[in-house]
Amino acid sequence: MSSAAKTYGNGWVVTMDDAGTEHERGWLRVEDGLIAEVGGGDAPQGAEDLGGAIVTPGLINTHHHLYQTLTRARAQQADLFTWLKTLYPTWARIDDEMEYAAARTGLAELALSGCTTIFDHHYVFPRGVSGLVEAEVRAAQELGVRIVASRGSMDLGESDGGLPPDNLVEDIDTILADTERLAAGADGAAVQIVVAPCSPFSVTTRLMEESAALARKLGLQLHTHLAETVEEDAYCRALFSCTPVEYLERVGWIAEDVWCAHCVHLSADDVESFGRAGVGVAHCPTSNLRLGAGIAPVRDLLNAGVRVGLGVDGSASNERSDLFVEVKNALLVARGRGGPDAMTARDALRLGTRGGAEVLRRDDIGSIEPGKRADFAVWRTDGLEFGGADDLVANLVFSGPHRVDRLVVGGVDVVRGGSLVRANEQEIAREHRKQAGRLWQ
């Protein structure tokens, strides 16, 4: 992902640097896939005129399950455990062709919502099926976005007290060997690998401990679901005689190389523990609302110094892979929980950009600064929804979601004029429907 030098001018540039610098009439220059310069006022001669559009860092998704685009709008009134048990038998039929179609759809949706980097938590590996992680990596490379893929895992089946059916769990040696194999093929910039046991109710203590040991040997990050529902809390108390966060500490996961998805049901002590240890959180407001799980204490987490980013979660518990929806919903749920002062529009936008980079421990993305990768989104401001707004950046959040006009990754256009550059949206949709039909036969 690299490009020749190019300059863009006449945009409202929201840098998301440490000082929160914005250039209401600004410009930026890109060279060799990196941000070379950023400034305010008249752009250097020859700059492309952005027509007053807003320029933000590319959004960063910190939690997803791309395969779930194949199973939308199922178990519509179910809580998490019922929803999972309803869908596990269907997911057990997924193959690499289905995974590729699902990934292309989810990644295309994310790109069109302004997202340049996507973490995907894939943990479903039906027996006899291979190439699932490779399929989503190939889809990301074809579309031109960055992917942080995971070798997820489940080894605690129903017969041993876990939630998933026995035919969807694997043995630990297979999981660890495949994780190491996938990690060897990642480049760290366009493709990363994360070690990601699924959840306390689908993974043994031994797998949690050995996954952590392998990740630290290889210098990889760790990810899991945690404290998503009251049912999970009750499950952990019954099985492990402790809370989910106490269990995480027991297996050596309260550490700065860890981030957890959801974290809805945390005590004040849990929040402080995360802040002290540097544990990150992927906040998934839409999914948590869809499943009736609750609202994560994001303001408390931020006040405690916890790294917080946003995630769309799987497209079976959030039927739209649109990260800008999460930016807006993060703002709204924070205010619903803590009042109108709990979060500003720019706070929410920061969660979706700089916050996501911090969660993924990436210091090369998340802001528009010299030396950072040239990953940015351009949002038109001449539409009906911007009429009457004086603070266009705040209005971008309040009036969202929006289809991005332009998305640049490593200096290369991935979306231009609101359309994918390297793929055909209609073809992706047709193939996706075909593969979803195969799954549901």
MARNUSE-648881 format. One record per residue (C-alpha): x, y, z; residue in one letter; residue number from 0. Coordinates in pm, whole numbers, padded with zeros to 5 digits. Layout:
BEGIN
NODE_X_Y_Z_A_NUM
...
This chain:
BEGIN
NODE_00000_00000_00000_M_0
NODE_00196_00300_-00122_S_1
NODE_00160_00587_-00366_S_2
NODE_00338_00879_-00529_A_3
NODE_00320_01228_-00377_A_4
NODE_-00020_01398_-00375_K_5
NODE_-00164_01704_-00200_T_6
NODE_-00524_01763_-00093_Y_7
NODE_-00654_02110_-00004_G_8
NODE_-00962_02305_00104_N_9
NODE_-01081_02052_00361_G_10
NODE_-01168_02067_00730_W_11
NODE_-00882_01849_00853_V_12
NODE_-00944_01677_01187_V_13
NODE_-00603_01542_01283_T_14
NODE_-00681_01362_01610_M_15
NODE_-00327_01441_01727_D_16
NODE_-00251_01478_02099_D_17
NODE_-00357_01844_02095_A_18
NODE_-00678_01776_01902_G_19
NODE_-00562_02004_01620_T_20
NODE_-00815_02090_01350_E_21
NODE_-00763_02303_01039_H_22
NODE_-01102_02438_00935_E_23
NODE_-00947_02528_00600_R_24
NODE_-00661_02284_00578_G_25
NODE_-00452_02065_00354_W_26
NODE_-00237_01755_00368_L_27
NODE_00039_01610_00153_R_28
NODE_00091_01237_00107_V_29
NODE_00416_01078_-00007_E_30
NODE_00513_00711_-00031_D_31
NODE_00199_00603_00152_G_32
NODE_00265_00830_00451_L_33
NODE_00143_01169_00567_I_34
NODE_00426_01407_00476_A_35
NODE_00277_01742_00583_E_36
NODE_-00042_01885_00733_V_37
NODE_-00127_02253_00747_G_38
NODE_-00390_02526_00756_G_39
NODE_-00473_02798_00505_G_40
NODE_-00395_02791_00134_D_41
NODE_-00271_02456_00009_A_42
NODE_00048_02427_-00198_P_43
NODE_-00002_02479_-00570_Q_44
NODE_-00149_02183_-00754_G_45
NODE_-00346_02047_-00459_A_46
NODE_-00670_01864_-00528_E_47
NODE_-00965_02075_-00409_D_48
NODE_-01178_01882_-00156_L_49
NODE_-01457_02140_-00174_G_50
NODE_-01484_02197_00199_G_51
NODE_-01519_01828_00288_A_52
NODE_-01422_01700_00633_I_53
NODE_-01108_01488_00646_V_54
NODE_-01071_01249_00940_T_55
NODE_-00834_00963_01011_P_56
NODE_-00969_00636_00879_G_57
NODE_-01198_00467_01127_L_58
NODE_-01063_00159_01306_I_59
NODE_-01283_-00137_01393_N_60
NODE_-01166_-00326_01704_T_61
NODE_-01416_-00614_01711_H_62
NODE_-01607_-00804_01443_H_63
NODE_-01710_-01150_01324_H_64
NODE_-01716_-01121_00947_L_65
NODE_-01861_-01468_00890_Y_66
NODE_-02183_-01358_01057_Q_67
NODE_-02291_-01148_00758_T_68
NODE_-02433_-01481_00634_L_69
NODE_-02679_-01507_00925_T_70
NODE_-02846_-01171_00975_R_71
NODE_-03178_-01105_01149_A_72
NODE_-03191_-01445_01322_R_73
NODE_-03299_-01510_01684_A_74
NODE_-03439_-01160_01692_Q_75
NODE_-03561_-01153_02053_Q_76
NODE_-03293_-01374_02206_A_77
NODE_-03039_-01301_02477_D_78
NODE_-02673_-01379_02404_L_79
NODE_-02669_-01742_02515_F_80
NODE_-02996_-01831_02338_T_81
NODE_-02882_-01645_02027_W_82
NODE_-02553_-01837_02021_L_83
NODE_-02712_-02177_02075_K_84
NODE_-02960_-02101_01797_T_85
NODE_-02688_-02012_01548_L_86
NODE_-02403_-02250_01635_Y_87
NODE_-02550_-02539_01425_P_88
NODE_-02569_-02315_01119_T_89
NODE_-02220_-02173_01165_W_90
NODE_-02088_-02529_01183_A_91
NODE_-02160_-02559_00808_R_92
NODE_-01940_-02266_00699_I_93
NODE_-01664_-02336_00445_D_94
NODE_-01390_-02119_00296_D_95
NODE_-01602_-02012_-00003_E_96
NODE_-01875_-01887_00229_M_97
NODE_-01618_-01718_00450_E_98
NODE_-01468_-01532_00156_Y_99
NODE_-01808_-01404_00044_A_100
NODE_-01900_-01306_00400_A_101
NODE_-01571_-01126_00453_A_102
NODE_-01595_-00932_00127_R_103
NODE_-01942_-00813_00224_T_104
NODE_-01850_-00707_00576_G_105
NODE_-01525_-00543_00468_L_106
NODE_-01698_-00357_00185_A_107
NODE_-01962_-00226_00426_E_108
NODE_-01690_-00112_00664_L_109
NODE_-01489_00059_00391_A_110
NODE_-01797_00245_00270_L_111
NODE_-01853_00364_00629_S_112
NODE_-01502_00517_00640_G_113
NODE_-01313_00227_00800_C_114
NODE_-00953_00160_00695_T_115
NODE_-00842_-00103_00952_T_116
NODE_-01056_-00396_01065_I_117
NODE_-01000_-00646_01344_F_118
NODE_-01190_-00971_01294_D_119
NODE_-01241_-01228_01567_H_120
NODE_-01289_-01558_01386_H_121
NODE_-01338_-01850_01621_Y_122
NODE_-01558_-02097_01426_V_123
NODE_-01354_-02375_01266_F_124
NODE_-01577_-02665_01152_P_125
NODE_-01395_-02996_01137_R_126
NODE_-01244_-03078_00801_G_127
NODE_-01261_-02717_00678_V_128
NODE_-00945_-02515_00617_S_129
NODE_-00848_-02176_00480_G_130
NODE_-01102_-01967_00672_L_131
NODE_-00866_-01702_00807_V_132
NODE_-00681_-01698_00475_E_133
NODE_-01013_-01630_00296_A_134
NODE_-01080_-01312_00492_E_135
NODE_-00721_-01194_00455_V_136
NODE_-00750_-01240_00078_R_137
NODE_-01075_-01041_00078_A_138
NODE_-00912_-00754_00268_A_139
NODE_-00613_-00745_00035_Q_140
NODE_-00837_-00737_-00270_E_141
NODE_-01047_-00449_-00134_L_142
NODE_-00738_-00260_-00013_G_143
NODE_-00806_-00231_00361_V_144
NODE_-00586_-00330_00652_R_145
NODE_-00689_-00640_00845_I_146
NODE_-00600_-00755_01193_V_147
NODE_-00710_-01117_01174_A_148
NODE_-00730_-01358_01462_S_149
NODE_-00689_-01725_01514_R_150
NODE_-00981_-01759_01753_G_151
NODE_-01066_-02081_01926_S_152
NODE_-01314_-02285_02128_M_153
NODE_-01223_-02604_02314_D_154
NODE_-01497_-02629_02581_L_155
NODE_-01797_-02811_02434_G_156
NODE_-02140_-02884_02576_E_157
NODE_-02041_-03223_02712_S_158
NODE_-01779_-03054_02933_D_159
NODE_-02000_-02770_03050_G_160
NODE_-01935_-02520_02769_G_161
NODE_-02188_-02347_02548_L_162
NODE_-02085_-02450_02191_P_163
NODE_-02172_-02793_02051_P_164
NODE_-01897_-03052_02070_D_165
NODE_-01856_-03060_01691_N_166
NODE_-01738_-02697_01692_L_167
NODE_-01457_-02730_01946_V_168
NODE_-01095_-02819_01871_E_169
NODE_-00805_-02966_02063_D_170
NODE_-00549_-02729_02208_I_171
NODE_-00247_-02857_02014_D_172
NODE_-00427_-02800_01682_T_173
NODE_-00528_-02448_01786_I_174
NODE_-00181_-02344_01895_L_175
NODE_-00004_-02494_01595_A_176
NODE_-00241_-02322_01351_D_177
NODE_-00202_-01992_01535_T_178
NODE_00175_-02010_01499_E_179
NODE_00144_-02100_01131_R_180
NODE_-00080_-01801_01056_L_181
NODE_00137_-01562_01255_A_182
NODE_00437_-01650_01040_A_183
NODE_00260_-01512_00731_G_184
NODE_00162_-01171_00868_A_185
NODE_00349_-00854_00770_D_186
NODE_00243_-00638_01068_G_187
NODE_00122_-00347_00852_A_188
NODE_-00150_-00463_00611_A_189
NODE_-00201_-00800_00784_V_190
NODE_-00163_-00880_01154_Q_191
NODE_-00253_-01189_01356_I_192
NODE_-00394_-01188_01709_V_193
NODE_-00439_-01480_01950_V_194
NODE_-00805_-01485_02046_A_195
NODE_-00974_-01760_02252_P_196
NODE_-01345_-01695_02221_C_197
NODE_-01493_-01649_02570_S_198
NODE_-01499_-01784_02927_P_199
NODE_-01798_-02004_02840_F_200
NODE_-01637_-02171_02537_S_201
NODE_-01270_-02206_02635_V_202
NODE_-01085_-02405_02901_T_203
NODE_-00852_-02249_03155_T_204
NODE_-00564_-02439_03001_R_205
NODE_-00630_-02289_02656_L_206
NODE_-00646_-01938_02804_M_207
NODE_-00311_-01989_02976_E_208
NODE_-00136_-02157_02684_E_209
NODE_-00270_-01899_02438_S_210
NODE_-00122_-01623_02651_A_211
NODE_00212_-01803_02667_A_212
NODE_00221_-01849_02289_L_213
NODE_00119_-01488_02220_A_214
NODE_00392_-01355_02446_R_215
NODE_00651_-01585_02291_K_216
NODE_00557_-01459_01943_L_217
NODE_00501_-01096_02043_G_218
NODE_00130_-01104_01952_L_219
NODE_-00169_-00946_02122_Q_220
NODE_-00449_-01125_02304_L_221
NODE_-00823_-01076_02264_H_222
NODE_-01142_-01230_02403_T_223
NODE_-01505_-01153_02485_H_224
NODE_-01562_-01051_02846_L_225
NODE_-01836_-00937_03083_A_226
NODE_-02090_-00900_02804_E_227
NODE_-02405_-01016_02988_T_228
NODE_-02539_-01096_03333_V_229
NODE_-02570_-01458_03217_E_230
NODE_-02194_-01469_03158_E_231
NODE_-02132_-01336_03507_D_232
NODE_-02355_-01609_03654_A_233
NODE_-02183_-01872_03440_Y_234
NODE_-01835_-01771_03560_C_235
NODE_-01946_-01767_03922_R_236
NODE_-02094_-02117_03883_A_237
NODE_-01804_-02271_03688_L_238
NODE_-01501_-02083_03821_F_239
NODE_-01631_-01942_04152_S_240
NODE_-01536_-01589_04047_C_241
NODE_-01642_-01300_03825_T_242
NODE_-01530_-01275_03459_P_243
NODE_-01263_-01016_03542_V_244
NODE_-01136_-01221_03839_E_245
NODE_-01113_-01517_03602_Y_246
NODE_-00917_-01308_03354_L_247
NODE_-00670_-01222_03629_E_248
NODE_-00646_-01586_03733_R_249
NODE_-00531_-01690_03384_V_250
NODE_-00275_-01408_03350_G_251
NODE_-00470_-01186_03113_W_252
NODE_-00483_-00861_03311_I_253
NODE_-00204_-00703_03108_A_254
NODE_-00132_-00437_02850_E_255
NODE_-00111_-00686_02561_D_256
NODE_-00481_-00771_02610_V_257
NODE_-00804_-00611_02495_W_258
NODE_-01153_-00741_02557_C_259
NODE_-01478_-00698_02370_A_260
NODE_-01792_-00556_02534_H_261
NODE_-01707_-00520_02906_C_262
NODE_-02062_-00412_02981_V_263
NODE_-02084_-00551_03335_H_264
NODE_-01777_-00418_03516_L_265
NODE_-01752_-00308_03877_S_266
NODE_-01568_00007_03978_A_267
NODE_-01280_-00214_04093_D_268
NODE_-01276_-00388_03753_D_269
NODE_-01251_-00053_03577_V_270
NODE_-00961_00058_03798_E_271
NODE_-00787_-00277_03745_S_272
NODE_-00808_-00236_03367_F_273
NODE_-00672_00117_03393_G_274
NODE_-00376_00016_03610_R_275
NODE_-00280_-00283_03396_A_276
NODE_-00341_-00125_03055_G_277
NODE_-00613_-00366_02940_V_278
NODE_-00802_-00230_02637_G_279
NODE_-01174_-00244_02561_V_280
NODE_-01365_-00278_02232_A_281
NODE_-01695_-00097_02290_H_282
NODE_-01979_-00238_02075_C_283
NODE_-02282_-00021_02156_P_284
NODE_-02519_-00136_01880_T_285
NODE_-02467_-00508_01944_S_286
NODE_-02506_-00460_02318_N_287
NODE_-02837_-00283_02259_L_288
NODE_-02955_-00538_02002_R_289
NODE_-02903_-00830_02243_L_290
NODE_-03028_-00636_02546_G_291
NODE_-02692_-00681_02718_A_292
NODE_-02671_-00329_02861_G_293
NODE_-02449_-00023_02821_I_294
NODE_-02076_-00035_02891_A_295
NODE_-01938_00223_03141_P_296
NODE_-01726_00396_02877_V_297
NODE_-01696_00732_03052_R_298
NODE_-01570_00557_03365_D_299
NODE_-01325_00353_03157_L_300
NODE_-01187_00662_02986_L_301
NODE_-01158_00847_03316_N_302
NODE_-00956_00554_03450_A_303
NODE_-00714_00575_03156_G_304
NODE_-00838_00262_02982_V_305
NODE_-00772_00231_02608_R_306
NODE_-01118_00223_02442_V_307
NODE_-01203_00174_02075_G_308
NODE_-01520_00086_01886_L_309
NODE_-01641_-00235_01724_G_310
NODE_-01940_-00319_01507_V_311
NODE_-01940_-00677_01642_D_312
NODE_-02076_-00959_01427_G_313
NODE_-02339_-00894_01164_S_314
NODE_-02575_-01138_01332_A_315
NODE_-02599_-00916_01641_S_316
NODE_-02554_-00588_01452_N_317
NODE_-02688_-00637_01106_E_318
NODE_-02490_-00347_00960_R_319
NODE_-02109_-00345_00940_S_320
NODE_-02097_00034_00963_D_321
NODE_-01847_00179_01206_L_322
NODE_-01984_00529_01175_F_323
NODE_-02308_00400_01329_V_324
NODE_-02097_00294_01628_E_325
NODE_-01942_00642_01654_V_326
NODE_-02288_00796_01679_K_327
NODE_-02430_00525_01905_N_328
NODE_-02129_00547_02138_A_329
NODE_-02213_00914_02183_L_330
NODE_-02582_00846_02242_L_331
NODE_-02547_00554_02486_V_332
NODE_-02285_00741_02688_A_333
NODE_-02531_01026_02727_R_334
NODE_-02815_00786_02798_G_335
NODE_-02610_00640_03082_R_336
NODE_-02438_00954_03215_G_337
NODE_-02619_01262_03085_G_338
NODE_-02539_01513_02809_P_339
NODE_-02192_01592_02944_D_340
NODE_-02078_01228_02939_A_341
NODE_-01936_01247_02587_M_342
NODE_-01884_01505_02314_T_343
NODE_-01912_01445_01941_A_344
NODE_-01536_01473_01909_R_345
NODE_-01486_01229_02197_D_346
NODE_-01694_00978_02004_A_347
NODE_-01502_01038_01682_L_348
NODE_-01178_00992_01871_R_349
NODE_-01297_00652_01997_L_350
NODE_-01348_00545_01637_G_351
NODE_-01005_00664_01520_T_352
NODE_-00725_00729_01768_R_353
NODE_-00893_00514_02031_G_354
NODE_-00906_00216_01799_G_355
NODE_-00538_00257_01713_A_356
NODE_-00451_00260_02083_E_357
NODE_-00654_-00054_02146_V_358
NODE_-00472_-00233_01864_L_359
NODE_-00143_-00084_01993_R_360
NODE_-00076_00072_01654_R_361
NODE_00116_00400_01664_D_362
NODE_00126_00428_01283_D_363
NODE_-00247_00488_01226_I_364
NODE_-00539_00665_01395_G_365
NODE_-00433_01027_01339_S_366
NODE_-00332_01257_01053_I_367
NODE_00024_01350_01142_E_368
NODE_00355_01354_00954_P_369
NODE_00508_01007_00954_G_370
NODE_00179_00825_01009_K_371
NODE_00031_00604_00740_R_372
NODE_-00186_00794_00493_A_373
NODE_-00515_00635_00601_D_374
NODE_-00794_00891_00596_F_375
NODE_-01161_00943_00513_A_376
NODE_-01317_01233_00322_V_377
NODE_-01676_01325_00409_W_378
NODE_-01878_01559_00189_R_379
NODE_-02051_01846_00366_T_380
NODE_-02279_01970_00087_D_381
NODE_-02564_01728_00156_G_382
NODE_-02905_01805_00303_L_383
NODE_-02804_01689_00650_E_384
NODE_-02534_01959_00681_F_385
NODE_-02758_02255_00605_G_386
NODE_-02770_02495_00898_G_387
NODE_-02471_02345_01082_A_388
NODE_-02187_02577_01183_D_389
NODE_-01974_02309_01354_D_390
NODE_-01946_02064_01067_L_391
NODE_-01737_01813_01262_V_392
NODE_-01993_01783_01541_A_393
NODE_-02269_01764_01281_N_394
NODE_-02087_01483_01103_L_395
NODE_-02132_01274_01418_V_396
NODE_-02479_01393_01520_F_397
NODE_-02626_01348_01170_S_398
NODE_-02460_01015_01091_G_399
NODE_-02431_00757_00956_P_400
NODE_-02285_00861_00622_H_401
NODE_-02142_00684_00319_R_402
NODE_-01783_00803_00291_V_403
NODE_-01707_00996_-00027_D_404
NODE_-01344_00894_-00039_R_405
NODE_-01134_00647_00157_L_406
NODE_-00756_00641_00128_V_407
NODE_-00541_00359_00268_V_408
NODE_-00166_00396_00248_G_409
NODE_-00213_00684_00005_G_410
NODE_-00424_00473_-00235_V_411
NODE_-00796_00530_-00300_D_412
NODE_-01011_00242_-00179_V_413
NODE_-01340_00433_-00211_V_414
NODE_-01390_00720_-00455_R_415
NODE_-01715_00908_-00518_G_416
NODE_-01888_00685_-00265_G_417
NODE_-01806_00366_-00459_S_418
NODE_-01551_00091_-00410_L_419
NODE_-01249_00135_-00637_V_420
NODE_-01116_-00222_-00644_R_421
NODE_-01439_-00422_-00634_A_422
NODE_-01797_-00409_-00754_N_423
NODE_-02053_-00368_-00476_E_424
NODE_-02333_-00537_-00672_Q_425
NODE_-02117_-00838_-00759_E_426
NODE_-02017_-00876_-00393_I_427
NODE_-02384_-00865_-00291_A_428
NODE_-02487_-01125_-00551_R_429
NODE_-02215_-01371_-00451_E_430
NODE_-02290_-01314_-00083_H_431
NODE_-02656_-01401_-00132_R_432
NODE_-02556_-01714_-00323_K_433
NODE_-02327_-01832_-00043_Q_434
NODE_-02581_-01746_00227_A_435
NODE_-02831_-01958_00036_G_436
NODE_-02587_-02250_00038_R_437
NODE_-02547_-02215_00415_L_438
NODE_-02920_-02222_00477_W_439
NODE_-03002_-02511_00240_Q_440
